[in-house]
Amino acid sequence: MPHRLVLLGPPASGKGTQGRRLAEDLGLAYLSTGALLRSAVEQGTELGKQAAPVLERGEYLSDELMCSIMGEWLGRQKGGWVLDGFPRSITQTDFLSAWLADKSLKLDAAILLEVPLDELLIRLGNRIECPECRWSGRKQDLNGADRCPECGGVPAPRADDTPTNFRSRLAEYEENTLPVVSRYEQEGLLHRFDATRGPDEGAKRLLELVKSLKSHG
Ligand SMILES: Nc1ncnc2c1ncn2[C@@H]1O[C@H](COP(=O)(O)OP(=O)(O)O)[C@@H](O)[C@H]1O
């Protein structure tokens, strides 16, 4: 069974929703770098102070900062993981490859969540996130209540989910992350996944896809 996975995809393609579920179903650790940064901003930590203006502009944080955060996080893990939001550039991809090689480990797969642009925009306007536990979903998932289904917090739209910010994040994605997609494709690690279904059916299909993949050790 694969146990080191990377999720790729444009903003609002469902990496958070699917990544969390996938990690839970496979008994793996899950990290959303975006959620980690938003928590840091809300808590006003040093990292948060650095990240706040960058997130507000819809730009990517520096590779140096992200690689140092990831080195720390990866070093704390005892088992496998699902990464949502890293790597997002070729420098970050090289960092992850070198980190794994140093430990004689391998990435099992990079899964690209594919969703057309018009659907991304609809999802963007509909998405909410819990500030307490970082659950992320759609307004209709609350079933008329205003409480997070996971922890009882009060979910709200993300500050960076405005159309202007989205366009900037999409431009960053196209410039910096599409080369990562090509790199993993060349390495034979890329799996394209049609992520246009609803969250439940998407999760079921994604789990099937991942279970059909081989572990690289
Ligand atoms: N690996 C990374 N490198 C640079 N910036 C990052 C990285 N991961 C997250 N970020 C920052 O966090 C923001 C939010 O990320 P995320 O929650 O994954 O949202 P989305 O995928 O919807 O854009 C990004 O726009 C970027 O500013």
The ligand as an SDF file (V2000), in Angstrom:
LIG
                    3D

 27 29  0  0  0  0  0  0  0  0999 V2000
    4.4860   24.9650   -0.6330 N   0  0  0  0  0  0  0  0  0  0  0  0
    4.1550   26.2700   -0.5940 C   0  0  0  0  0  0  0  0  0  0  0  0
    4.9830   27.1970   -1.1290 N   0  0  0  0  0  0  0  0  0  0  0  0
    4.6780   28.4930   -1.1060 C   0  0  0  0  0  0  0  0  0  0  0  0
    3.5430   28.9820   -0.5740 N   0  0  0  0  0  0  0  0  0  0  0  0
    2.6690   28.1160   -0.0260 C   0  0  0  0  0  0  0  0  0  0  0  0
    2.9310   26.7140   -0.0150 C   0  0  0  0  0  0  0  0  0  0  0  0
    1.8940   26.0780    0.5890 N   0  0  0  0  0  0  0  0  0  0  0  0
    1.0090   27.0410    0.9230 C   0  0  0  0  0  0  0  0  0  0  0  0
    1.4650   28.2670    0.5620 N   0  0  0  0  0  0  0  0  0  0  0  0
    0.7530   29.5410    0.7630 C   0  0  0  0  0  0  0  0  0  0  0  0
   -0.5270   29.2890    1.3560 O   0  0  0  0  0  0  0  0  0  0  0  0
   -1.5930   29.7150    0.4910 C   0  0  0  0  0  0  0  0  0  0  0  0
   -2.8300   28.8470    0.6630 C   0  0  0  0  0  0  0  0  0  0  0  0
   -2.5510   27.5240    0.3050 O   0  0  0  0  0  0  0  0  0  0  0  0
   -3.7230   26.4240    0.2420 P   0  0  0  0  0  0  0  0  0  0  0  0
   -4.4810   26.4220    1.5080 O   0  0  0  0  0  0  0  0  0  0  0  0
   -3.1250   25.1410   -0.2010 O   0  0  0  0  0  0  0  0  0  0  0  0
   -4.7310   27.0090   -0.8310 O   0  0  0  0  0  0  0  0  0  0  0  0
   -5.0260   26.8020   -2.3590 P   0  0  0  0  0  0  0  0  0  0  0  0
   -4.4440   25.5190   -2.8440 O   0  0  0  0  0  0  0  0  0  0  0  0
   -6.5090   26.8510   -2.4050 O   0  0  0  0  0  0  0  0  0  0  0  0
   -4.3860   28.0160   -3.0080 O   0  0  0  0  0  0  0  0  0  0  0  0
   -0.9500   29.7220   -0.8870 C   0  0  0  0  0  0  0  0  0  0  0  0
   -1.6130   30.5780   -1.7760 O   0  0  0  0  0  0  0  0  0  0  0  0
    0.4530   30.2410   -0.5520 C   0  0  0  0  0  0  0  0  0  0  0  0
    0.4680   31.6190   -0.3000 O   0  0  0  0  0  0  0  0  0  0  0  0
  1  2  1  0
  2  3  1  0
  2  7  2  0
  3  4  2  0
  4  5  1  0
  5  6  2  0
  6  7  1  0
  6 10  1  0
  7  8  1  0
  8  9  2  0
  9 10  1  0
 10 11  1  0
 11 12  1  0
 11 26  1  0
 12 13  1  0
 13 14  1  0
 13 24  1  0
 14 15  1  0
 15 16  1  0
 16 17  2  0
 16 18  1  0
 16 19  1  0
 19 20  1  0
 20 21  2  0
 20 22  1  0
 20 23  1  0
 24 25  1  0
 24 26  1  0
 26 27  1  0
M  END
$$$$
